[in-house]
Amino acid sequence: MKKILLLILFLAGIAAVELSAQAGPERVQALRVAFITKSLELTPEEAQVFWPIYNNYQDKRDSCRKALNEKKRLLKEQKESLSDADYLRIANEELKIRQREVQIAQEQQTALLKVLSPKKVALLYVAEEEFKKELIRILTEDNNSGKGGKK
Amino acid sequence: MRVLLVIVIILGSHLVYANKDSSKVVKPGIPKHFIRPAFSWSLYATGERPAIGNRPALNNKLGEYRYLQSVWSFYTPLYTKAKFSADSSSLNTFHLLATFNSVIDRPEFLGLSEQHRLYKTGIGLRAIAGLGKNLVLFADATPMIFGDAYDRANTRVLRWGATFAANFLVNPGLSFRFGVTRSFLFGNKNFLPMIGMRIGKLDGLVYFNIQLPRTVSLHIQPTEKFAFTIYSRTQGGLYNFSNKDSLYLGNDDVIQFGQTGIANGIRFDFRPGPNFNFFASGGFAVRNRIWFYSYSYNRANDLRPLAPFYEAKPQGTIFVHVGLSWRFGKSKNAQGNYLMYEIYDMNNSNDPGDNNTMPGNGDIRRSAKAKEMHKVKLEDVGDLIQETDLY
């Protein structure tokens, strides 16, 4: 009986931790799939070839974004202890990451043009922007109406 | 003891992740694998009823019968290769995984003074290839040590299970599966054909899956956190069994015990976050069979090795089945990639070590609708938004 109680407590603990865990990136990905598929009016055949390519470059873009965030964190936390040489190195690294982002976008466009029409590739940029704006709009509305989550 | 071990592993991994030096820039990389390592555990137990078989003396000796099974399994990716075809129209992937499983089976015959704890432990290799837009190939081989804790020295034996299967994805809502399996699920050593079909998207609201000879199931996933399944699955195994109770009257130290049945039930899945999913299930165990075999008797009488000297058909009874899966680490993004979903499904529906516990597709996220955007919180999108997006 004690063992069962311990197990139940353990599982309840896990569930509680999981409920507060960051499911956000996963959720945003799922919403992005829904939004872009609808915006670009992707057929099932197009979607089947589009998403593996898009995800591949999305992983690379995420990596760049995380690297930029790490630099921001370093600059914020170590502001007092960094030398001018450190600042210059960090600034140069930031520039390199941004150049890499452009390169990734170019590679993605080349790959997508092999499987989608130029119109849909061009509209992808619009859909990505619209997706972000829609998220911002909803978050702003929630914030104003007091419905938002942790702010 | 096992619960404690899992607690130590979970706490240990959290400590490793938490113990970062904040003064260093951690260079984020791209995850190497599409499949995250996963632990699964499940416990299955039936009610008790008489084991009425073809030998009255043995029926009296065995008495009432009930069955308990605890299964631990683990898989982890070892190597992943992903390459686009020359025209970029498809992503070919190859996944090599290591698998581990540990099973304790307790066929409890209440007429015996000592109960037998039958065990099975195996480490195996699994390869999955996603080719082109439609095809997934799956191969799994697991050598396993079987025995009876009642008399470990005399009952230990090595056996292996294997599965080879091909899955053809016609479209996201329809797939076919064919293959062969070397399995002990039917209480004997069998080479069986596999044939299957799924109707409905794996990330959709409803899908129906028939994968013979293992499962038939109807899945309903109303939200990202909850799912229900109505299912019928094969449940069984073949084990070495100590003859210390003299169930067989010859001089054998070890005999073989086989049991099988079909568990028809309803299952409730709860997935509170991205890493864990729990399930609880109940129903009726029907078409139950148990057998005892003696190699020495069958050899002496020129019978096939696994011809039973005792066969019983215990009545149908209720069962409960509970379990959890824990996935950890990061994986490459596979959202919207239905061929990758097929890979996840094949990996999850073929349990390591010839078990059939249905640990669930915790790594396939339920598809979202644009109207669900209000569920997103500000901290979820912090990385996505730049100041230029605001004007």
Interface residues (C-beta under 8 A of the other chain):
Chain A: K3 L6 L7 F10 L11 I14 A15 V17 E18 L19 S20 A21 Q22 A23 G24 P25 E26 R27 V28 Q29 A30 L31 R32 V33 A34 F35 T37 K38 P44 A47 Q48 V49 F50 W51 P52 I53 Y54 N55 N56 Q58 D59 K60 D62 S63 R65 K66 A67 N69 E70 K71 L74 E77 Q78 A111 L112 K114 V115 E129 K132 K133 E134 L135 I136 I138 L139 D142 N143 G148 G149 K150 K151
Chain B: V3 I7 I10 S22 S23 V25 V26 K27 P28 G29 I30 P31 A82 F84 D87 S88 S89 S90 L91 K133 N171 P172 E224 F270 P272 G273 P274 N275 F276 F278 L324 W326 K332 N333 A334 Q335 G336 N337 Y338 L339 M340 R365 R366 S367 A368 K369 A370 E372 M373 H374 K375 V376 K377 L378 E379 D380 V381 D383 L384 I385 D389 L390
